[in-house]
């Protein structure tokens, strides 16, 4: 992942957080900074991003 890359991520907020039903948030944006730390032997990468737009998708219970 490099600075300028496009992002399309989906986050799940559980019912315990929303105090209702589970909610999905789809966010689209761009990476503005990537922080790699190979010196400590870790493969983890830090990423800073700007969310340009998002949509909230509620998980409604199905009826039979």
C-alpha positions, 0 to 999 in steps of 0.5 A, spaced: 500 500 500 502 506 498 500 514 499 495 515 494 492 508 493 484 508 494 481 504 499 474 501 500 473 498 507 467 495 510 467 496 518 462 492 522 459 496 528 456 490 533 449 491 536 452 492 543 455 499 540 449 501 536 444 499 542 440 496 536 442 492 530 448 490 527 450 496 522 455 496 517 459 502 514 462 502 507 468 507 507 471 510 501 477 514 501 485 515 499 491 513 503 495 519 505 501 516 509 504 509 510 509 508 516 513 502 515 517 500 521 522 494 518 527 496 523 524 492 529 522 486 525 515 487 525 511 486 519 505 491 521 504 497 517 501 504 520 496 507 515 493 514 515 487 515 510 482 520 508 475 518 508 472 521 502 465 518 502 461 513 506 454 509 507 451 506 512 448 499 511 443 497 517 442 489 518 435 489 518 432 482 521 429 478 516 422 476 516 420 469 513 
